[in-house]
Amino acid sequence: MIEAQNITKSFGDFQVLKKVNLFVKQGEVVVIIGPSGSGKSTFLRCLNYLEPIDDGSITVNGQTVGKRKLTSGQLVEVHKKNIYRLRSQIGMVFQQFNLFPHKTALENVMEGPITVSRISESEARERAEVLLDKVGLVDKAGTYPVHLSGGQKQRVAIARALAMQPRAMLFDEPTSALDPELVDGVLAVIKELALEGMTMVVVSHEMSFAREVADRVIFMDEGCIIEESTPQKIFSEPDHPRTTEFLSKIL
């Protein structure tokens, strides 16, 4: 479903990603862990071209994302229409919710299907109501974000991403901005998506969630994938000493 090969990304003189490779099968849940500043979030943003890559290639469901490499080795950007179309197939949930403050929860979920997919307002409303019910917020359909808790905002953000009927979902530390008592509601929604077979890449500091939900856990540090394996292997007997050092400080 997702293939990222030799992804390189720099900000100025600082190289954030150093030839990162990731292959995610359809229906697989991959959780990326690692210290702050290791390149996790940047890599996630590269997967749907919110951050352009400097080198390498990314494909989703066989289609090139953002830039393709010519036979000469030069990277050229694909047409923006193709970028927008592919991006609509990859749902993204951010740390800070990014809801439209002037729209209700229902209107936030309806916006993408109406504006991007050009479906009718009645169809978008029906889809949004089903998704708000799915995330346990159908009773908050008419509520504006300012009157929602952090956990409720994040669940609306998940519903909004799902409204585009994506082939895969990306989660960038979806619980990091939440009070501890609000985390479980958001994780429960993500766990349900995993059970339904949604392809997902999740950047998270929630180790118990990674143990329970991930098919594969990836440990990143200093712009590289240091180790990847099953949750059981990573958390019980990691191979790399840097993984062991990191986990010893947070478990």
Secondary structure as the mmCIF struct_conf table of DSSP 4:
data_model
#
loop_
_struct_conf.conf_type_id
_struct_conf.id
_struct_conf.beg_label_comp_id
_struct_conf.beg_label_asym_id
_struct_conf.beg_label_seq_id
_struct_conf.end_label_comp_id
_struct_conf.end_label_asym_id
_struct_conf.end_label_seq_id
STRN STRN1 ILE A 2 PHE A 11
TURN_TY1_P TURN_TY1_P1 GLY A 12 ASP A 13
STRN STRN2 PHE A 14 VAL A 24
TURN_TY1_P TURN_TY1_P2 GLN A 26 GLY A 27
STRN STRN3 VAL A 29 ILE A 33
TURN_TY1_P TURN_TY1_P3 SER A 36 GLY A 37
BEND BEND1 SER A 38 GLY A 39
HELX_RH_AL_P HELX_RH_AL_P1 LYS A 40 LEU A 47
TURN_TY1_P TURN_TY1_P4 ASN A 48 TYR A 49
BEND BEND2 LEU A 50 GLU A 51
BEND BEND3 ASP A 54 ASP A 54
STRN STRN4 ASP A 55 VAL A 60
TURN_TY1_P TURN_TY1_P5 ASN A 61 GLY A 62
STRN STRN5 GLN A 63 THR A 64
BEND BEND4 GLY A 66 GLY A 66
STRN STRN6 LYS A 67 LYS A 69
TURN_TY1_P TURN_TY1_P6 THR A 71 SER A 72
BEND BEND5 GLY A 73 GLY A 73
STRN STRN7 LEU A 75 GLU A 77
HELX_LH_PP_P HELX_LH_PP_P1 VAL A 78 HIS A 79
HELX_RH_AL_P HELX_RH_AL_P2 LYS A 80 SER A 88
TURN_TY1_P TURN_TY1_P7 GLN A 89 GLN A 89
STRN STRN8 ILE A 90 VAL A 93
TURN_TY1_P TURN_TY1_P8 GLN A 95 GLN A 96
TURN_TY1_P TURN_TY1_P9 PRO A 101 HIS A 102
BEND BEND6 LYS A 103 LYS A 103
HELX_RH_AL_P HELX_RH_AL_P3 ALA A 105 THR A 115
TURN_TY1_P TURN_TY1_P10 VAL A 116 VAL A 116
BEND BEND7 SER A 117 SER A 117
HELX_RH_AL_P HELX_RH_AL_P4 GLU A 121 LYS A 134
TURN_TY1_P TURN_TY1_P11 VAL A 135 GLY A 136
HELX_RH_3T_P HELX_RH_3T_P1 VAL A 138 LYS A 140
TURN_TY1_P TURN_TY1_P12 ALA A 141 GLY A 142
HELX_RH_3T_P HELX_RH_3T_P2 PRO A 145 HIS A 147
BEND BEND8 LEU A 148 LEU A 148
HELX_RH_AL_P HELX_RH_AL_P5 GLY A 150 LEU A 162
TURN_TY1_P TURN_TY1_P13 ALA A 163 MET A 164
BEND BEND9 ARG A 167 ARG A 167
STRN STRN9 ALA A 168 ASP A 172
BEND BEND10 GLU A 173 GLU A 173
TURN_TY1_P TURN_TY1_P14 PRO A 174 ALA A 177
BEND BEND11 LEU A 178 LEU A 178
HELX_RH_3T_P HELX_RH_3T_P3 PRO A 180 LEU A 182
HELX_RH_AL_P HELX_RH_AL_P6 VAL A 183 LEU A 195
TURN_TY1_P TURN_TY1_P15 GLU A 196 GLY A 197
STRN STRN10 THR A 199 VAL A 203
BEND BEND12 HIS A 205 HIS A 205
HELX_RH_AL_P HELX_RH_AL_P7 MET A 207 VAL A 213
BEND BEND13 ASP A 215 ASP A 215
STRN STRN11 ARG A 216 ASP A 221
TURN_TY1_P TURN_TY1_P16 GLU A 222 GLY A 223
STRN STRN12 CYS A 224 SER A 229
HELX_RH_AL_P HELX_RH_AL_P8 PRO A 231 SER A 236
BEND BEND14 GLU A 237 GLU A 237
BEND BEND15 ASP A 239 HIS A 240
HELX_RH_AL_P HELX_RH_AL_P9 PRO A 241 ILE A 250
#
